Amino acid sequence: MLQRLDILYLKQGGPYTVNRYIFKENQPECLNHSCWLDKGDPGGMHRTYDRWPEIAEESYSEEYGQAESGGVSDVVFAGMGGSGAIGDVLYSMLSKTGIHVSVVKGYVLPRTAGPGTLVVSTSISGNTRETLTVIEAAREAGCQTACFCSGGEMLEYCTRHKMPHWVVPMHHSPRTSFPSFLYAMLSVLGGVIPVDEKDVRDSISDMRELRSRISPEREDNPALELARWIKGMPVIYYPWGLQAAAVRFKNSLQENAKCHVIAEDVIEACHNGIVSWEGGGNAQPILIEGADDYYKTKERWAILRGFFESRGIGYREVRSVKGGVLSKIINLVYLLDYASIYLAVLRGVEPSPVPAIDYIKRHL
């Protein structure tokens, strides 16, 4: 006989319905966290996330060799979706250097690109039309190039034109392959991106520690708590240095939980977006804060918290770990991506399929 059960958790005296499933009466073991996550995520996305620290370490340790980077005056990172998010991270890492950096999420290479430009193109699937167009433009402009993919048309094009390229394995899907490509690129682009090996190892170590806190086996984890709290439309506020983590969170909520999301720079929002809270609605602010934000940014966070509290607007804060830029961003991405999977399962939405994106691709 089948029975419908509600799985309930208690927080601050209130019940939270985690999900509804049909179980057999003789299967009480299905009431544990990993079971409801397995059922809500039949594509196994969360299982790949559980391996992110190992995937990162394996990818960074792989003998890919380094890209030649002689005479580089500027760098362009090209990619879309999950591939574009990697460019955002590398942009943040280079932001305090003397290298001019651009991120292209589209078809058009900057007109200033030339022989002194290194165009780093990433298409995890290898078939991203926009990125393939940028590669063609980079070759025609005489740019230096470094291309990363798991195969597909990019591999074919780079092989045919003898362009430097690296094949990195895809894990589950492009967006879940974030650490394999990011850490492979950190290794290959070591001559361009000034990051100490210790910082890389620390970021992986921090991920391992975080994994123990966001595991589906634990109810008291920050990713699950954040997912439970989200009932309306998230509005993500971030400081400039953590834009990569905020945009990635927006994208992951959209792809995994299939919900509308807004992401705004906290300083800019204080000149425009803040006014929208006077209109009410079902939006929910999430503040992504750095462990050592600029002192003027900390001042702005305090003002913003006071504004929300004075108007009875509930909000959540997510703070980065301490350490280098890489550790801060990758661990925020890890926690927030897992929250997006939890939210999908809580809403009864399967996180892996993205039929809307498939529709767009079929019509290109």
ROZAPA-929742 format. One record per residue: residue number from 1; z, y, x of N, C-alpha, C in turn. Coordinates in steps of 0.02 Angstrom, whole numbers, plus 50000, padded with zeros to 5 digits. Each point is the difference from the previous one (the first is absolute). Layout:
! ROZAPA-929742
{NUM {Z Y X} {Z Y X} {Z Y X}},
...
//
This chain:
! ROZAPA-929742
{1 {50000 49940 50042} {50000 50060 49958} {50000 50062 50044}},
{2 {49960 50050 49983} {49997 50060 50039} {50046 50053 49971}},
{3 {50026 50041 50042} {50048 50051 49980} {49984 50065 50035}},
{4 {50003 50056 49963} {49990 50066 50031} {50067 50027 50024}},
{5 {50002 50019 50063} {50062 50025 50029} {49989 50070 50028}},
{6 {50050 50042 49994} {50001 50064 50034} {50045 49993 50061}},
{7 {49975 50020 50058} {50040 49999 50060} {50033 50068 50007}},
{8 {50065 50002 49998} {50036 50064 50000} {50040 50009 50063}},
{9 {50001 50062 50025} {50045 50020 50053} {50040 50059 49976}},
{10 {50060 50007 50026} {50044 50055 49979} {50007 50050 50057}},
{11 {49993 50063 49984} {50010 50054 50048} {50033 50057 49964}},
{12 {50057 50022 50025} {50038 50054 49970} {50011 49988 49926}},
{13 {50013 49937 49982} {50018 49983 49932} {49942 49993 49952}},
{14 {49938 50009 50024} {49943 49996 49955} {49955 49942 50015}},
{15 {49971 49968 49950} {49955 49943 50012} {49931 50023 50019}},
{16 {49969 49963 50045} {49931 50013 50018} {49960 49936 49989}},
{17 {49949 50002 49959} {49958 49941 49990} {49951 49996 50057}},
{18 {50007 49949 50042} {49957 49994 50058} {49931 49973 49980}},
{19 {49997 49951 49958} {49935 49978 49974} {50011 49947 49947}},
{20 {49947 49984 49966} {50003 49948 49949} {49953 49944 50021}},
{21 {50025 49939 49998} {49958 49942 50016} {50015 49944 49951}},
{22 {49956 49953 49997} {50010 49939 49961} {50021 49946 50049}},
{23 {50061 49973 49992} {50025 49948 50043} {50017 49938 49959}},
{24 {50000 49943 50030} {50026 49940 49968} {50076 50002 50004}},
{25 {50033 49973 49950} {50072 50003 49998} {50032 49964 50058}},
{26 {49965 49952 50029} {50029 49962 50055} {49982 50028 50068}},
{27 {49981 50064 50002} {49981 50031 50064} {50041 50064 50012}},
{28 {50066 49995 50003} {50041 50059 50012} {49989 50031 50068}},
{29 {49971 49961 50047} {49990 50028 50066} {49950 50058 49999}},
{30 {49962 50007 49947} {49952 50054 49995} {50032 50067 49988}},
{31 {50066 50001 49994} {50032 50064 49989} {50015 50037 50065}},
{32 {49985 49970 50057} {50013 50037 50062} {49943 50049 50015}},
{33 {50014 50047 50045} {49953 50055 50012} {49932 49976 50025}},
{34 {49999 49955 50049} {49937 49979 50029} {49956 49967 49949}},
{35 {50030 49967 49951} {49960 49966 49949} {49966 50050 49954}},
{36 {50038 50051 49976} {49967 50048 49955} {49948 50040 50037}},
{37 {50010 50011 50065} {49949 50037 50038} {49938 49956 50010}},
{38 {50010 49936 50014} {49944 49954 50007} {49959 49997 49935}},
{39 {50035 49999 49944} {49965 49996 49935} {49965 50065 49983}},
{40 {50031 50057 50016} {49970 50064 49986} {49946 50020 50049}},
{41 {50000 49968 50059} {49951 50014 50052} {49966 49935 50021}},
{42 {49962 49969 49954} {49970 49935 50015} {49951 50002 50058}},
{43 {49974 50059 50016} {49955 50006 50058} {50036 49997 50066}},
{44 {50067 50001 49999} {50038 49992 50062} {50000 50060 50045}},
{45 {49989 50060 49973} {49999 50060 50043} {50066 50008 50037}},
{46 {50057 49990 49965} {50065 50012 50031} {50012 49951 50057}},
{47 {49970 49942 49997} {50008 49951 50055} {49969 50026 50064}},
{48 {49945 50036 49995} {49971 50031 50060} {50044 50055 50026}},
{49 {50029 50040 49954} {50046 50053 50021} {50061 49971 50037}},
{50 {50022 49942 49979} {50057 49969 50033} {49985 49984 50074}},
{51 {49936 49996 50017} {49980 49983 50069} {49978 50062 50039}},
{52 {50008 50059 49972} {49976 50060 50035} {50026 50008 50071}},
{53 {50064 49989 50014} {50023 50008 50070} {49964 49952 50048}},
{54 {49990 49938 49978} {49966 49952 50043} {49926 50017 50008}},
{55 {49969 50021 49945} {49929 50020 50003} {49991 50058 50048}},
{56 {50046 50049 49997} {49996 50058 50045} {50007 49979 50073}},
{57 {50048 49957 50013} {50012 49979 50069} {49941 49960 50027}},
{58 {49975 49954 49960} {49943 49959 50021} {49939 50043 50014}},
{59 {49989 50049 49957} {49941 50043 50007} {50006 50044 50062}},
{60 {50058 50028 50012} {50009 50043 50059} {49995 49960 50065}},
{61 {50021 49937 49998} {50000 49959 50060} {49933 49966 50013}},
{62 {49956 50002 49951} {49934 49969 50008} {49961 50034 50056}},
{63 {49963 49961 50038} {49961 50027 50056} {49934 50030 49976}},
{64 {50004 50057 49968} {49939 50032 49975} {49964 50040 50054}},
{65 {50037 50021 50052} {49971 50045 50049} {50003 50071 49974}},
{66 {49988 50048 50044} {50006 50070 49981} {49931 50034 49994}},
{67 {49997 50048 49955} {49938 50038 49992} {49993 50050 50057}},
{68 {49938 50012 50021} {49987 50052 50049} {50007 50068 49966}},
{69 {50032 50047 50033} {50014 50064 49968} {49990 50058 50048}},
{70 {49950 49996 50042} {49989 50052 50049} {49970 50063 49969}},
{71 {50028 50057 50017} {49972 50063 49978} {50007 50014 49926}},
{72 {50051 49973 49968} {50010 50011 49929} {50035 50067 49989}},
{73 {49969 50043 49961} {50030 50065 49984} {50029 50002 49930}},
{74 {49975 49957 49956} {50026 49997 49932} {49989 49930 49972}},
{75 {50040 49983 49950} {49997 49934 49970} {49992 50007 49925}},
{76 {49957 49957 49971} {49990 49997 49928} {50018 49930 49977}},
{77 {50046 49995 49953} {50016 49935 49970} {49966 49996 49932}},
{78 {49959 49949 49991} {49962 49992 49938} {50021 49935 49966}},
{79 {50013 50004 49935} {50018 49940 49962} {50021 50019 49930}},
{80 {49999 49952 49956} {50017 50011 49930} {50057 49953 49980}},
{81 {50039 50021 49950} {50051 49956 49973} {50051 49979 50053}},
{82 {50012 49934 50004} {50047 49974 50050} {49978 50015 50071}},
{83 {49935 50000 50012} {49975 50017 50066} {50012 50074 50015}},
{84 {49991 50042 49950} {50012 50071 50009} {50073 50015 50014}},
{85 {50045 49960 49970} {50072 50010 50012} {50018 49991 50073}},
{86 {49965 49954 50033} {50012 49990 50072} {49980 50062 50039}},
{87 {49944 50031 49982} {49980 50062 50031} {50051 50055 49991}},
{88 {50032 50001 49941} {50052 50050 49988} {50059 49991 50047}},
{89 {50019 49937 50013} {50056 49986 50046} {49982 50023 50070}},
{90 {49941 49982 50023} {49979 50017 50068} {49992 50076 50008}},
{91 {49978 50032 49947} {49996 50074 50000} {50070 50030 50010}},
{92 {50050 49972 49965} {50068 50026 50008} {50025 49990 50071}},
{93 {49983 49943 50030} {50023 49986 50068} {49968 50046 50051}},
{94 {49940 50024 49986} {49964 50043 50046} {50011 50075 49986}},
{95 {50036 50015 49946} {50005 50069 49977} {50036 50045 50050}},
{96 {50041 49972 50043} {50037 50042 50048} {49969 49998 50069}},
{97 {49940 49974 50005} {49965 49999 50064} {49949 50057 50002}},
{98 {49965 50006 50055} {49949 50052 50006} {49932 49978 49975}},
{99 {49996 49941 49969} {49936 49973 49977} {49988 50023 49928}},
{100 {49941 50027 49986} {49983 50019 49932} {49982 49937 49961}},
{101 {50030 49992 49942} {49992 49940 49960} {49977 50017 49930}},
{102 {49953 49961 49973} {49977 50006 49931} {50004 49932 49967}},
{103 {50010 50000 49935} {49998 49939 49960} {49945 50007 49949}},
{104 {49954 49954 49999} {49944 50001 49952} {50010 49944 49950}},
{105 {50006 50020 49937} {50002 49951 49945} {49942 50017 49954}},
{106 {49942 49976 50020} {49939 50016 49964} {49940 49984 50043}},
{107 {49945 50031 49985} {49936 49984 50032} {49982 50044 50059}},
{108 {50031 50060 50005} {49973 50051 50045} {50040 50008 50064}},
{109 {49968 49991 50056} {50029 50011 50066} {50001 50075 50013}},
{110 {50053 50027 50030} {50001 50073 50015} {49939 50020 50041}},
{111 {49972 50057 49985} {49939 50023 50034} {50013 50015 50073}},
{112 {50063 50010 50019} {50017 50015 50070} {50002 49937 50043}},
{113 {49995 49941 49969} {50005 49937 50038} {49941 49992 50047}},
{114 {50015 49978 50061} {49947 49990 50050} {50023 49953 50054}},
{115 {49970 50003 50059} {50016 49953 50055} {50074 50000 50020}},
{116 {50035 50056 49990} {50071 50002 50017} {50046 49975 49945}},
{117 {49971 49978 49945} {50039 49977 49943} {50006 49924 49999}},
{118 {50061 49976 49992} {50010 49928 49989} {50009 49989 49925}},
{119 {49953 49963 49971} {50004 49984 49928} {50028 49930 49993}},
{120 {50060 49996 49973} {50034 49936 49989} {49990 49982 49927}},
{121 {49960 49950 49987} {49982 49981 49932} {50033 49934 49982}},
{122 {50032 49999 49942} {50034 49939 49978} {49978 49981 49930}},
{123 {49977 49939 49994} {49986 49970 49935} {50026 49929 50003}},
{124 {50058 49989 49970} {50030 49934 50006} {49955 49947 49970}},
{125 {49969 50014 49944} {49953 49953 49971} {49935 49996 50040}},
{126 {49983 50055 50032} {49938 50004 50037} {49941 50023 49957}},
{127 {50013 50014 49937} {49945 50016 49953} {50010 50067 49965}},
{128 {50042 50044 50028} {50013 50064 49968} {49941 50047 50010}},
{129 {49966 50017 49945} {49938 50038 50005} {50011 50067 50034}},
{130 {50053 50036 49982} {50011 50066 50029} {50008 49996 50076}},
{131 {50039 49951 50024} {50014 49994 50071} {49938 49978 50038}},
{132 {49959 49958 49970} {49938 49979 50032} {49953 50060 50009}},
{133 {50001 50046 49952} {49959 50060 50005} {50024 50044 50058}},
{134 {50067 50005 50008} {50027 50039 50056} {49981 49970 50067}},
{135 {50002 49933 50004} {49981 49967 50063} {49927 50016 50018}},
{136 {49957 49998 49952} {49929 50016 50012} {49993 50072 50025}},
{137 {50036 50046 49968} {49997 50070 50021} {50029 50009 50070}},
{138 {50053 49963 50017} {50030 50006 50066} {49952 49975 50054}},
{139 {49965 49947 49987} {49951 49974 50049} {49944 50049 50009}},
{140 {49976 50030 49946} {49945 50049 50005} {50022 50063 50036}},
{141 {50065 50019 49995} {50025 50061 50033} {50021 49987 50072}},
{142 {49994 49939 50023} {50017 49983 50069} {50075 49998 50013}},
{143 {50040 49989 49948} {50072 49997 50008} {50021 49936 50034}},
{144 {50058 50001 50031} {50032 49939 50021} {50030 49967 49938}},
{145 {50000 49934 49998} {50023 49966 49939} {50046 49942 50017}},
{146 {50043 49985 49952} {50042 49940 50002} {50007 49977 49927}},
{147 {49973 49941 49986} {49997 49976 49931} {50043 49939 49991}},
{148 {50035 49997 49944} {50047 49946 49985} {49985 49971 49931}},
{149 {49994 49934 49997} {49985 49968 49936} {50020 49926 50005}},
{150 {49995 49966 49943} {50013 49927 50000} {49934 49962 49997}},
{151 {49944 50035 49997} {49935 49969 49994} {49954 50044 49958}},
{152 {49957 49969 49960} {49959 50037 49953} {49944 50040 50032}},
{153 {49977 50051 49963} {49943 50040 50022} {50016 50041 50063}},
{154 {50063 50021 50007} {50018 50039 50060} {49990 49958 50063}},
{155 {50023 49938 49998} {49991 49956 50058} {49926 49991 50015}},
{156 {49961 49989 49949} {49928 49990 50009} {49968 50063 50030}},
{157 {50018 50058 49974} {49970 50063 50025} {50020 50013 50072}},
{158 {50064 49992 50015} {50024 50013 50069} {49970 49951 50050}},
{159 {49993 49938 49980} {49969 49950 50044} {49927 50017 50013}},
{160 {49965 50019 49947} {49929 50016 50006} {49988 50060 50046}},
{161 {50044 50049 49995} {49990 50062 50039} {50043 50003 50063}},
{162 {50032 49944 50016} {50042 49994 50060} {50053 50056 50003}},
{163 {50033 50012 49944} {50054 50049 49996} {50066 49965 50011}},
{164 {50047 50032 50036} {50065 49969 50012} {50036 49985 49934}},
{165 {50021 49938 49993} {50033 49981 49938} {50051 49945 50014}},
{166 {50048 49995 49954} {50053 49950 50005} {50009 49967 49932}},
{167 {50001 49934 50000} {50009 49962 49939} {50074 49980 49994}},
{168 {50032 50022 49947} {50071 49989 49988} {50006 49959 49935}},
{169 {50041 49949 49999} {50006 49960 49939} {50028 50038 49941}},
{170 {49973 49987 49941} {50027 50029 49939} {50051 49951 49971}},
{171 {50056 50026 49977} {50053 49960 49970} {50005 50017 49926}},
{172 {49980 49953 49958} {50004 50006 49927} {49950 50050 49972}},
{173 {50005 50063 50018} {49956 50053 49973} {50001 50058 50048}},
{174 {49954 50048 49994} {50000 50057 50046} {50066 50038 50002}},
{175 {50031 50013 49942} {50060 50041 50002} {50060 49963 50029}},
{176 {50002 49935 49995} {50055 49963 50031} {49988 49985 50074}},
{177 {49940 50016 50024} {49984 49989 50070} {50017 50060 50043}},
{178 {50036 50047 49971} {50020 50062 50035} {50029 49988 50069}},
{179 {50050 49955 50010} {50029 49993 50067} {49953 49966 50050}},
{180 {49960 49953 49978} {49956 49966 50047} {49949 50049 50030}},
{181 {49972 50044 49959} {49952 50048 50026} {50033 50058 50037}},
{182 {50056 50025 49973} {50034 50055 50034} {50021 49981 50070}},
{183 {50032 49943 50007} {50026 49981 50066} {49944 49977 50048}},
{184 {49946 49972 49973} {49943 49986 50043} {49970 50064 50027}},
{185 {49996 50051 49957} {49972 50064 50021} {50045 50036 50050}},
{186 {50066 49993 49992} {50046 50029 50049} {49989 49969 50068}},
{187 {49984 49935 50002} {49987 49966 50063} {49933 50022 50030}},
{188 {49948 49999 49958} {49933 50015 50024} {49992 50073 50020}},
{189 {50033 50045 49963} {49993 50072 50012} {50056 50028 50043}},
{190 {50030 49957 50040} {50057 50022 50042} {49984 50057 50046}},
{191 {49936 50008 50019} {49981 50055 50044} {49993 50066 49964}},
{192 {49999 49998 49933} {49992 50061 49960} {50064 50019 49965}},
{193 {50034 49950 49973} {50061 50012 49961} {50061 49988 50045}},
{194 {50035 50053 50019} {50056 49993 50046} {50063 49972 49966}},
{195 {50006 49935 49999} {50059 49968 49970} {50028 49950 50050}},
{196 {50064 50004 50014} {50032 49953 50046} {50006 49932 49968}},
{197 {49994 49948 50042} {50007 49932 49974} {50069 49990 49969}},
{198 {50050 50034 50028} {50067 49994 49972} {50003 50026 49928}},
{199 {49964 50055 49987} {49999 50027 49932} {49966 49951 49952}},
{200 {49949 49966 50024} {49966 49950 49959} {50047 49943 49985}},
{201 {50033 49974 50052} {50047 49944 49990} {50058 50020 49956}},
{202 {50024 50062 50007} {50055 50023 49958} {49979 50002 49926}},
{203 {49938 50022 49988} {49977 50004 49931} {49997 49931 49968}},
{204 {49982 49949 50039} {49997 49932 49974} {50071 49973 49989}},
{205 {50045 50015 50046} {50070 49980 49992} {50030 50031 49938}},
{206 {49985 50064 49988} {50025 50034 49940} {49972 49968 49937}},
{207 {49938 49977 50003} {49971 49967 49942} {50036 49935 49984}},
{208 {50019 49964 50053} {50036 49937 49989} {50067 50013 49966}},
{209 {50034 50053 50023} {50065 50016 49970} {49991 50022 49927}},
{210 {49947 50039 49987} {49987 50023 49932} {49983 49941 49955}},
{211 {49963 49952 50025} {49980 49943 49960} {50060 49965 49969}},
{212 {50054 49995 50038} {50060 49967 49975} {50031 50039 49942}},
{213 {49986 50065 49996} {50030 50042 49948} {49956 50003 49937}},
{214 {49935 49988 50006} {49955 50006 49943} {49975 49932 49976}},
{215 {50029 49947 50026} {49980 49933 49980} {50011 49988 49926}},
{216 {49955 49964 49967} {50010 49985 49929} {50061 49957 49986}},
{217 {50027 49970 50053} {50061 49961 49992} {50062 50044 49990}},
{218 {49992 50064 50015} {50057 50046 49994} {49989 50048 49942}},
{219 {50049 50005 49957} {49995 50048 49946} {50016 50070 50024}},
{220 {50047 50006 50047} {50021 50067 50023} {49955 50024 50056}},
{221 {49936 50009 49984} {49955 50026 50052} {49967 50064 49975}},
{222 {49987 50047 50044} {49976 50066 49980} {49931 49999 49968}},
{223 {49957 49953 50019} {49933 49998 49970} {50005 49980 49926}},
{224 {50041 49951 49985} {50009 49978 49930} {50034 50054 49959}},
{225 {50050 50033 50029} {50035 50053 49964} {49952 50057 49982}},
{226 {49957 50018 50047} {49952 50053 49987} {49951 49980 49945}},
{227 {49977 49938 50003} {49953 49976 49949} {50032 49999 49931}},
{228 {50063 49980 49996} {50035 50000 49936} {50006 50070 49970}},
{229 {50009 50048 50044} {50011 50069 49978} {49937 50032 49972}},
{230 {49942 49980 50025} {49937 50031 49979} {49982 49977 49929}},
{231 {50002 50047 49954} {49983 49986 49931} {49940 50042 49977}},
{232 {49990 50058 50032} {49946 50045 49982} {49949 50006 50056}},
{233 {49975 50061 50011} {49950 50012 50052} {50034 50027 50063}},
{234 {49996 49964 50055} {50031 50024 50062} {49965 50062 50028}},
{235 {50040 50049 50021} {49974 50057 50037} {50033 49998 50069}},
{236 {49961 49986 50051} {50026 49988 50067} {49997 50065 50040}},
{237 {50057 50021 50027} {50003 50058 50044} {50012 49976 50072}},
{238 {49967 50032 50047} {50005 49977 50069} {49993 50060 50047}},
{239 {50029 49995 50060} {49988 50051 50052} {49934 49984 50036}},
{240 {49972 50049 50031} {49934 49991 50031} {49996 49939 50046}},
{241 {50051 49989 50041} {49998 49945 50048} {50000 49931 49969}},
{242 {50020 49994 49936} {50003 49935 49966} {49947 49993 49946}},
{243 {49948 50042 50005} {49947 49997 49950} {49969 49930 49997}},
{244 {49993 49967 50057} {49968 49934 50001} {50039 49950 49957}},
{245 {50066 50002 50004} {50041 49954 49960} {49996 50017 49926}},
{246 {49999 50065 49983} {49998 50021 49930} {49933 49983 49968}},
{247 {49946 50013 50034} {49934 49985 49973} {49992 49924 49992}},
{248 {50024 49963 50049} {49997 49927 49994} {50040 49976 49940}},
{249 {50060 50029 49988} {50040 49981 49942} {49963 50015 49935}},
{250 {49970 50059 49997} {49959 50017 49941} {49946 49948 49988}},
{251 {49963 49984 50053} {49946 49952 49994} {50025 49931 49979}},
{252 {50056 49979 50028} {50027 49934 49984} {50025 49996 49929}},
{253 {50032 50053 49976} {50021 50001 49930} {49940 49997 49954}},
{254 {49947 50035 50018} {49940 49999 49958} {49966 49932 50001}},
{255 {49993 49970 50058} {49965 49936 50004} {50043 49941 49976}},
{256 {50063 50000 50019} {50042 49942 49983} {50030 50005 49930}},
{257 {50031 50057 49985} {50034 50008 49935} {49955 50031 49947}},
{258 {49940 50021 50020} {49950 50028 49953} {50028 50058 49960}},
{259 {50032 50048 50035} {50029 50058 49965} {49975 50065 50032}},
{260 {50004 50053 49960} {49981 50066 50025} {50056 50027 50045}},
{261 {49981 50033 50054} {50048 50026 50049} {49974 50066 50027}},
{262 {50046 50045 50017} {49984 50063 50033} {50038 50001 50067}},
{263 {49968 50025 50052} {50033 50009 50065} {49988 50072 50023}},
{264 {50053 50035 50020} {49995 50070 50020} {50042 50014 50061}},
{265 {49974 50041 50045} {50039 50026 50056} {50057 50043 49972}},
{266 {50061 49988 50023} {50058 50033 49970} {49998 50076 50009}},
{267 {49975 50024 50057} {49998 50072 50011} {49948 50032 49955}},
{268 {49941 49971 49997} {49948 50027 49957} {50020 49997 49927}},
{269 {50033 49945 49981} {50020 49991 49930} {50048 50055 49977}},
{270 {50039 50027 50046} {50047 50053 49983} {49964 50065 49982}},
{271 {49935 50003 50013} {49961 50060 49983} {49957 49989 49938}},
{272 {50000 49939 49973} {49958 49988 49940} {50026 49941 49958}},
{273 {50001 49941 50029} {50016 49941 49961} {50069 50000 49968}},
{274 {50047 50035 50030} {50068 50002 49973} {50002 50028 49929}},
{275 {49953 50044 49984} {49999 50033 49935} {49987 49949 49944}},
{276 {49965 49946 50015} {49983 49951 49949} {50061 49966 49970}},
{277 {50057 50001 50036} {50061 49969 49973} {50028 50040 49942}},
{278 {49979 50061 49992} {50022 50040 49943} {49969 49976 49934}},
{279 {49949 49958 50005} {49965 49977 49941} {50024 49933 49973}},
{280 {50050 49970 50033} {50025 49935 49976} {49952 49943 50017}},
{281 {49999 49949 49958} {49957 49943 50012} {50038 49940 50028}},
{282 {49963 49948 50019} {50032 49938 50023} {49994 49990 50075}},
{283 {49986 50053 50037} {49993 49994 50073} {50068 49991 50033}},
{284 {50000 49964 50057} {50062 49986 50037} {49991 50016 50074}},
{285 {50039 50047 50027} {49992 50018 50070} {50031 49950 50049}},
{286 {49963 49985 50052} {50024 49957 50055} {49992 50039 50064}},
{287 {50055 50010 50036} {50000 50041 50060} {49999 49954 50062}},
{288 {49947 50004 50039} {49994 49960 50061} {50018 50045 50058}},
{289 {50057 49987 50030} {50029 50044 50051} {50003 49966 50068}},
{290 {49989 50038 50052} {50005 49974 50068} {50071 50003 50025}},
{291 {50017 49955 50045} {50068 49998 50028} {50016 50063 50038}},
{292 {49949 50032 50029} {50012 50062 50038} {49946 50052 49982}},
{293 {49994 50014 49936} {49952 50051 49978} {50015 50068 50033}},
{294 {49949 50041 50004} {50006 50069 50024} {50054 50035 49959}},
{295 {50039 50043 50032} {50058 50029 49966} {49981 50041 49939}},
{296 {49941 50031 50001} {49978 50038 49941} {49981 49952 49943}},
{297 {49975 49941 50019} {49984 49950 49949} {50064 49973 49969}},
{298 {50051 49989 50040} {50065 49978 49973} {50028 50052 49951}},
{299 {49990 50062 50017} {50023 50054 49955} {49963 49996 49934}},
{300 {49936 49986 50003} {49959 49996 49939} {50021 49939 49958}},
{301 {50016 49944 50033} {50023 49941 49963} {50064 50018 49960}},
{302 {50045 50035 50033} {50063 50018 49967} {49987 50045 49938}},
{303 {49955 50046 50007} {49983 50045 49944} {49969 49959 49943}},
{304 {49955 49955 50018} {49966 49959 49949} {50049 49955 49963}},
{305 {50046 49969 50038} {50050 49958 49967} {50042 50043 49951}},
{306 {50019 50059 50023} {50039 50044 49956} {49961 50019 49937}},
{307 {49936 50012 50008} {49957 50017 49942} {50000 49943 49950}},
{308 {49988 49939 50024} {49998 49943 49954} {50068 49989 49966}},
{309 {50053 50005 50038} {50066 49988 49972} {50019 50054 49948}},
{310 {49979 50062 50013} {50016 50053 49952} {49965 49991 49933}},
{311 {49947 49961 50000} {49962 49989 49939} {50006 49929 49973}},
{312 {50046 49962 50030} {50011 49932 49975} {49942 49953 50012}},
{313 {49961 50012 50052} {49942 49958 50015} {50021 49947 50051}},
{314 {49997 49938 49982} {50018 49946 50046} {49948 49993 50055}},
{315 {50023 49985 50060} {49954 49991 50056} {50027 49946 50046}},
{316 {49957 49975 50044} {50020 49951 50050} {49979 50024 50068}},
{317 {50042 49986 50051} {49985 50017 50068} {49988 49936 50041}},
{318 {49949 50001 50042} {49986 49945 50046} {49996 50030 50069}},
{319 {50044 49979 50045} {50003 50028 50067} {49973 49951 50051}},
{320 {49966 50027 50049} {49972 49959 50053} {50054 49975 50047}},
{321 {49984 49949 50039} {50044 49979 50054} {49998 50052 50055}},
{322 {50047 49996 50045} {49998 50043 50059} {49953 49969 50051}},
{323 {49974 50041 50045} {49956 49973 50052} {49935 50039 50003}},
{324 {49949 49968 50029} {49936 50033 50009} {49960 50005 49936}},
{325 {49944 50035 50004} {49957 50010 49941} {49977 49934 49972}},
{326 {49981 49953 50044} {49975 49936 49977} {50053 49962 49960}},
{327 {50061 49997 50026} {50054 49965 49964} {50013 50032 49933}},
{328 {50002 50066 49998} {50014 50035 49937} {49947 49982 49948}},
{329 {49937 50006 50019} {49947 49991 49951} {49992 49927 49980}},
{330 {49997 49955 50048} {49986 49930 49983} {50056 49971 49958}},
{331 {50062 50020 50013} {50056 49973 49961} {50004 50032 49930}},
{332 {49980 50063 49994} {49994 50029 49933} {49945 49964 49960}},
{333 {49944 49987 50033} {49945 49965 49967} {50023 49931 49977}},
{334 {50036 49966 50043} {50023 49932 49984} {50045 50001 49938}},
{335 {50050 50044 50000} {50046 50004 49944} {49964 50021 49936}},
{336 {49959 50052 50004} {49969 50028 49941} {49945 49955 49972}},
{337 {49963 49966 50044} {49951 49952 49976} {50034 49943 49962}},
{338 {50056 49976 50027} {50035 49946 49966} {50025 50025 49932}},
{339 {50022 50063 49997} {50022 50028 49936} {49943 50000 49950}},
{340 {49939 50012 50023} {49942 50001 49954} {49986 49930 49973}},
{341 {50013 49948 50040} {49991 49932 49976} {50054 49983 49949}},
{342 {50062 50018 50015} {50054 49990 49951} {49984 50035 49935}},
{343 {49976 50062 50004} {49985 50037 49939} {49946 49966 49960}},
{344 {49949 49975 50034} {49946 49964 49965} {50028 49941 49961}},
{345 {50043 49960 50032} {50028 49941 49968} {50046 50020 49943}},
{346 {50040 50052 50010} {50044 50023 49947} {49960 50022 49938}},
{347 {49940 50026 50011} {49959 50023 49944} {49954 49946 49973}},
{348 {50005 49940 50029} {49958 49946 49977} {49928 50007 50021}},
{349 {49988 50035 50056} {49933 50011 50026} {49991 49960 50064}},
{350 {49946 49963 50006} {49987 49962 50061} {49976 50049 50054}},
{351 {50034 50002 50058} {49983 50052 50050} {49934 49990 50037}},
{352 {49978 49938 50010} {49942 49989 50043} {49933 50024 49972}},
{353 {49982 49982 49939} {49933 50019 49976} {49992 50075 49990}},
{354 {49940 50025 50016} {49985 50071 49990} {49931 50005 49965}},
{355 {49997 49980 49937} {49935 49998 49965} {49965 50067 49996}},
{356 {50037 50054 49997} {49968 50066 49996} {49961 50015 50064}},
{357 {50031 49982 50058} {49965 50010 50064} {49939 49954 50004}},
{358 {50007 49939 49976} {49943 49954 49999} {49943 50028 49957}},
{359 {50018 50032 49945} {49949 50031 49957} {49962 50054 50038}},
{360 {50037 50043 50035} {49968 50054 50039} {49953 49970 50052}},
{361 {50022 49950 50036} {49959 49970 50053} {49936 49968 49972}},
{362 {50006 49969 49940} {49941 49969 49970} {49947 50052 49982}},
{363 {50021 50062 49988} {49954 50051 49978} {49977 50047 50056}},
{364 {50022 49988 50061} {49977 50042 50056} {49929 49981 50020}},
//
